[in-house]
Amino acid sequence: MSDRSTDAAFEEDFKPRGTIAIVAMFVAMLILLWLSIYLILIVRGVTV
């Protein structure tokens, strides 16, 4: 019985720090890639 209460307490206190870090790095990489392409287009003078 104590094992289940320990598991329940662990699940309530679990914070997915690794997942949040990976998602944050992914979003930062997408922003940087988009920004680099945007700047290349501005430098080349491409208009829409």
BABA-852560 format. One line per 5 residues: their letters; for each residue x, y, z of N, C-alpha, C. Coordinates in pm, 1 decimal. Layout:
# BABA-852560
A> X/Y/Z/X/Y/Z/X/Y/Z | ...
# end
This chain:
# BABA-852560
MSDRS> 81.2/-118.6/0.0/0.0/0.0/0.0/86.6/126.4/0.0 | 197.3/122.3/70.8/283.6/239.6/75.1/349.7/265.0/-60.4 | 372.3/157.9/-139.5/431.6/176.4/-271.9/340.6/258.9/-362.5 | 210.6/231.1/-355.2/117.6/305.4/-439.9/110.2/451.5/-398.2 | 112.7/478.5/-269.5/107.6/618.1/-226.5/236.4/690.6/-264.7
TDAAF> 349.9/620.3/-261.9/476.5/680.2/-304.5/473.5/708.3/-453.9 | 419.7/615.1/-533.7/408.4/635.7/-678.0/317.0/753.5/-709.1 | 206.9/762.7/-636.7/112.9/872.0/-660.6/178.4/1005.9/-626.1 | 253.1/1009.4/-518.1/321.3/1132.9/-480.5/427.6/1169.3/-583.6 | 497.1/1069.4/-637.2/598.3/1095.6/-740.6/533.8/1151.1/-866.4
EEDFK> 420.3/1094.0/-906.7/354.4/1141.7/-1027.6/303.4/1284.1/-1011.0 | 259.6/1321.0/-891.6/211.4/1456.7/-868.5/326.4/1556.9/-868.2 | 443.9/1515.7/-820.5/557.7/1605.3/-811.6/644.6/1604.0/-936.6 | 614.3/1518.4/-1033.4/697.4/1503.8/-1152.6/685.6/1627.6/-1239.0 | 800.0/1686.1/-1272.8/803.9/1800.9/-1362.7/895.7/1766.1/-1479.3
PRGTI> 841.9/1764.8/-1601.9/919.0/1721.6/-1719.2/1020.5/1826.1/-1764.5 | 1125.7/1846.0/-1685.4/1224.6/1948.8/-1718.8/1297.4/1917.0/-1848.6 | 1330.2/1790.7/-1871.5/1401.0/1752.5/-1993.1/1317.2/1778.3/-2117.1 | 1190.1/1744.8/-2110.6/1100.6/1767.0/-2223.6/1086.8/1915.2/-2252.3 | 1072.8/1993.9/-2147.6/1059.9/2138.6/-2165.6/1187.1/2195.2/-2227.6
AIVAM> 1302.8/2145.8/-2185.7/1430.0/2193.6/-2240.8/1441.4/2157.8/-2388.9 | 1403.3/2035.5/-2425.2/1411.7/1993.1/-2565.3/1317.4/2076.0/-2651.8 | 1195.9/2098.6/-2604.3/1099.2/2178.2/-2681.1/1148.8/2322.7/-2694.3 | 1206.8/2377.2/-2587.6/1258.6/2513.8/-2593.6/1373.5/2524.1/-2693.8 | 1462.4/2423.9/-2696.0/1572.1/2425.6/-2793.0/1518.6/2412.5/-2935.1
FVAML> 1416.8/2329.8/-2954.5/1357.2/2312.4/-3086.8/1295.3/2443.1/-3135.7 | 1222.1/2510.0/-3048.6/1158.5/2636.9/-3086.1/1264.4/2743.3/-3114.9 | 1368.8/2747.5/-3032.9/1476.1/2844.4/-3056.8/1544.5/2817.5/-3190.3 | 1565.5/2690.3/-3222.9/1628.3/2656.1/-3350.4/1539.1/2696.5/-3467.6 | 1409.1/2673.9/-3455.7/1317.3/2714.6/-3562.2/1320.2/2865.8/-3582.2
ILLWL> 1321.8/2939.7/-3472.9/1325.5/3086.1/-3482.8/1454.3/3132.0/-3548.5 | 1566.6/3074.0/-3508.4/1695.2/3113.0/-3567.3/1701.9/3078.8/-3716.1 | 1652.2/2961.6/-3753.5/1653.1/2924.4/-3895.1/1563.3/3017.6/-3976.6 | 1444.4/3046.6/-3922.8/1353.6/3136.0/-3993.0/1416.4/3274.9/-4007.5 | 1479.7/3323.0/-3900.3/1542.2/3454.7/-3903.6/1656.2/3460.1/-4004.5
SIYLI> 1736.1/3352.8/-4011.3/1847.6/3353.3/-4106.4/1796.6/3355.6/-4250.1 | 1692.8/3280.6/-4279.5/1636.5/3281.1/-4415.1/1574.6/3417.5/-4446.2 | 1506.9/3475.3/-4348.6/1445.8/3606.6/-4366.3/1552.3/3711.7/-4396.6 | 1662.3/3707.8/-4322.0/1769.7/3804.1/-4346.3/1834.7/3783.5/-4482.0 | 1850.6/3657.7/-4525.0/1905.9/3631.2/-4658.6/1815.1/3691.6/-4765.9
LIVRG> 1684.8/3674.6/-4749.3/1591.4/3731.0/-4847.1/1596.8/3883.1/-4847.4 | 1610.7/3944.5/-4732.6/1620.1/4090.7/-4726.8/1748.1/4139.5/-4795.1 | 1859.5/4072.2/-4769.9/1986.3/4112.6/-4828.8/1982.1/4099.6/-4980.5 | 1918.7/3994.1/-5030.3/1911.9/3973.9/-5175.4/1810.1/4065.9/-5241.4 | 1724.2/4129.8/-5163.7/1626.8/4222.0/-5220.1/1506.6/4153.2/-5280.6
VTV> 1473.1/4036.8/-5234.0/1358.1/3964.3/-5287.2/1231.6/4028.5/-5233.8 | 1140.9/4062.2/-5325.4/1012.8/4120.8/-5285.0/900.1/4028.4/-5326.4 | 793.0/4037.3/-5253.0/677.9/3951.1/-5283.4/569.3/4032.4/-5346.2
# end
